[in-house]
Amino acid sequence: MSVVHRGRRRLSGHARLGMSALVAVVVVAFLASLCIGDTVIDPQRVLQSLFSADGGVRMVVVGWRMPRALAAIVFGAALALAGAVFQVITRNPLGSPDVIGLTTGAYTGALVVMTGGLAGSGALVTLGAVIGGFATAALVAVLVAGRGALGYRIVIVGIGVGAVLAAVNAWMLLRARLEVAISAAIWGAGSLGGVTWQQIGLPFAVIAVLLVALACARRGLWLVQLGDDIGTGLGGRMGWSKIGLVAIAVGLTGVVTAIAGPISFVALAAPHLAKSIVKSGTAHLVATALMGAALLCVSDLIGQNVIPKHALPVGVVTLVLGGVYLIWLVVRGSRRRP
């Protein structure tokens, strides 16, 4: 009972302050995304456009910028939660969808649909990405089944599978029609550019359903985090819990990849950064979602404005941030050694 009690303890003052700061960052980044672009709009006019029929400003703010800003928040939260689930299941800090090849697999599934002449069907591209993610997860699971050191084997095998799939993706792009290849290559960099209200309706609905499922499965995630022996002793069905959690995480990754392309770093880093605020429990999932939303929203804002008149795909920005983050982890780890 003491373990259960500790898993449900109330948030500390440090955690409350940290989560409040994350909410503030997300809100500020969202409003900045509505104000800043090729044309800078005064915040007061932005707020007025939300409740008025001012044609020009409302079109820019509500019609063009708001879908992209909302997509950054929702997709960032989805990727972060997928990363948290995989890190718990693999018991490895590197166990995120982009590292173990699931993001690349989702990209492969979407490319199959796009290069097959069905790029105009958003639902089919989304379905292809989800199927590609599940197929990659199944392949990695088969390759590591029945072997020890599961967490590290998943990471190593996932990296290998991802490398093979990356070669397959390059081959499909080379064989595709020029216009399809150019569109897919730009999308493959990970971009929120061109996201519209029509594009995000279905993905938002699917993500909402998956988040509800994750909320219902949070006890199973907590039991997996405790380990198979303890989890089974507390009445958990560990095999089914892991299958359900993997399905939720792959679904989140596939849906985001189908719309924005493969976006790295967010799923890997957000759970780690959230742990500096909340160590474990349901509140850690909330902090992870907020951290992912903040990272992707701020990254997209940087990508749009760091080079005037030349917007960068958000995936490029997250890759740079991810490289800096990994270097920092290595340097910090080396300094701690005697």
N, C-alpha and C positions, 0 to 999 in steps of 0.2 A: 504493500500500500504506500510505503514511503516513496517508491519509484514513481508510482502514478501521481502522487501528490507533487513531487518535484517537477514532473512533466507538465503540470497544470498551474504552476505557481504564477502569481501575478507579476506583471511587468515591473521592473525596477525604474527608478527615476531616469537613469541613463538611457534605458531602452525607450521610454516614453519620449524623451528629448530627441533621441536619434530618429525615431519614426516620425515625429512632428517635423523635423528638419527635412526628411525625405519627402513628405507631403508638400512642404513649402517649395522644395526644388522642382518637383513635378509641376506644381501650379505655375510657378514663375517661368519654367521652360515652355510650358504650354502657351501661356500668354505671350511670351517672347516670340514663339513660332508664328503666332497670329500677327504680330506687329512687324517683324523683320523679314525682309525678302528683297527682291529686286527693287521694290518700292517700300520704303519705311512708312508705316502708318502710325499715327499718334494713338497711344493706348486708349484715350478717351473716345476717339472715333471708332476704334475697334469694338469697344464695349457698346457704343451706340448702335453699331451695325448689327449686333446680335439681336437687337430688339426693334429694328426699323427696317424699312424697305428701300434704303438708300442703294440704288442699283449697282453703281460701280464699286464702292467700298465693300458692300455686302457680298458681291460676287467674288472678290479677291479673298476676303476673310472667311466667309462661310462656305463658298463654293469650291475654293482652291486650297486654302491653307488649313482649314479646320480638319478635313478628312485625314490629311497627312499627319497633323499633330496628334489626333486621336489614335491613328494607327501606330505611331511611335510609342505611345503610352501602353496600349493594349498588347501590341506585339512584344514590346520589351518585357512586360510582366509575364506573358506566356512563355517566352524563351527562358526567362530566369527561373520560373517554376519547373519547367522541364529539366533544366540543369540541376536544380535541387533534388528532384526525384531520382535522376540517374546517379548523382553523387551518393545518395543514401543507399540505393540498391547495389551499386558496385563497391561501396565503401572505399572509394578512391576520389581524391580531390580533383583529379583530371577527368572524371567520368561524366563529361557533358556531351550533348548530342553532336556538337561540331567536332569534338576531338575523336569520338568513337565512330565517326562516319555516318551517323544518321542524317545529318543535315545534307551531306553530299548525296546520300541515297534518296532523300526527298527531292533534291534537285534533279537527280537522274529520272525519277518518276515523272516529274513535271516536264522535263525535256522530251521524254518519249511522247507525251501528249502534244507538246508544242511542235516538234519536228514532224509529227504525224499529220499535220494540217489542221489541228483542232485548237490552235492557240487562242482563238476568239472565244472559246467556251471556258469561262472562269471556273465553273463548277467542275468540269472535267480536269482542268489543270490542278485544282485543289485535290480532287480525288486521286489523280496520278501521283501527286507529291505525298499524300498520306500513304498510299499503297507502297510507294518506293521506300518510305521511311520504315514501314512495318516489315517489308521484305528484307531490308538491310539489318534490322534488329533481329529478325529470325535467323539470318545467315550468321551473324556474329554469335548468337546464342548457340547455334549448332556447332560452330567451330570451337567454342570454349567449353562445351558441355562435358561434365564428368572429369574436369581437371582441377588441380589445386590453384591457390593464389588467384582466385576468380577475378578480383578487382583489377589487378595489374594485367592479367591475360585479356580481359575485355578491352582495356585501353590499347594494348599492343595490337591485338587482332583487329580492333576497330580502326586504328590508324592504317593498317595494311589494307583492309577492305575499302576504306575511304580513298586511299591512293589509287587502287584499281578502278573504283567508280569514277574518280576524277579523270582518269585516262579515257574511260568509256564516254564521259560527258564531252571531252575534247573531240573525240572521234565523231560523235553525233553532231557537234557544231560544225565540224569540217564538211560533213556530208549534207548538211541542211541547205535549203535555199538561202541566198545571201541575206535577204531582208529578215528571214526568220532567225538566222544565225546572229546577225547584228543585234536584233532585239533580245534574243536569249542571252547573249554575252553581256550586254549591258545590265539586264535583269540579274544575271548570275553574279554580278559584283555585289549585290545586296543593296537595293535602292527602294526608297519610299516615294520617289518622284512619280508623278502622274497618278497617284492613288486618288480614287474618286469615291463618292458616296455609294455609287452602284457596286464598286468592287469590294467594299468592306462590309456590306450588309451580311452576306452569308458567312464569311470568316468570323466576324464578331459573334454571330449566333452560335457557331460551332464552338468557339473558344469559351463562350459563356457556359455552354452545356458541359464542356470538359472541366472547367473550373468548379462547377457545382459537383461534378463527379469526384474531383480531387478533394474538395471540402468534405464530402461524405466518406472518402477513403483515408482521411488524415490519421485515424487510429491505426490503420494498417501500415501507413508510412512510419508512424512512431514505433510500432512493433518491429518493423524491418530495421529501423535504426538501432534498436536495442540488440539485434542479433537473432539468428534463427532459434537458438536454444531457449533464450529468455522469451522471445515472442511466442513460440509454441507453448511454453509453460504458462503464459498468460492467456492462452485460449485462441491465439491467432492462427489462421490458416495461411502459412507463409507463402506457399507456392502460388495460390490463387491471388493473394495480395500483391505479390511481385508482378504477376501477369497483368493484373488490372492497372497497376501503377505504370508499368511500361507502356501499356496501351494508351493511357492518358498522356504520358509525356511524348510519345511518338506522334500522337494526334496533334498536340500543341505545336510541335516542331514542324510537322508536315503542312499544317494550315498556314503558318507564318511564312514558310519557305515558298509556298505556292504563290503568295501575293508579293512578297518583298524580296524573294531570292534568298540564298544562303547568307545569313548574318552571323559572324563569328563573335567570340569573346563574351557576349552578354550572358549566355547560359553558363559559361565557365566561371566568370568572375562575380556575378551578382550574389550567388549564395554565400561565397566566402566573405564578401564585403558586408553582407547582411549579418553574418555571425559576429561581427565586431559590435553589433547593436543588440541583437537578440540571439542567444546561444542555441535554443532549440524550442520545440513545441509549435503550436498553431501560429503563435505570433511571429515565429521565424519565417513561416510561409508568407505572411503578410509583409514583413520587412523585405523579403526576397523579391516579391512582386513589385513593391515600391522601388527597390533598388534597380531592378531591371527596367522599369518604366523610366526612371530618372536617367539611367545610362543611355538608353536608346534615344530618348527625347533630346537630351543634351548633345549627343553625338550627331544626330540629324541636324540640329541647329548649327553646330560647328561646321558640318559638311556643306550646308547651304551658304554659309557666309564667310568662311575662312579665306577663300579666294574670291574676290569680287567678280561677279559676272560668270563665274565658272564653278557651278555647284559640284561637289563630290558626292558619290554614292555613300550612303551611311555605312555600308559594309567596309569601305576603305578606311573610314575613320575608326570604326570599332577594331579593325585589324591593327592599326597603329597603336591604339590604346591597349589592346591586348598584348602586343609585343612589349610595350613599356611595362605593363603590369607583370608579365612573366619575368622580365629582367629584374624588376624590383624584388620579386619573390626569391629569385636565385641569389641576388646580392644579400638580401636580408637573411636567408638561410645560411649563407657562407659566413656571415659575420657572427652568427650565433654559435658556430662550431668552435670548440676549444683549440 
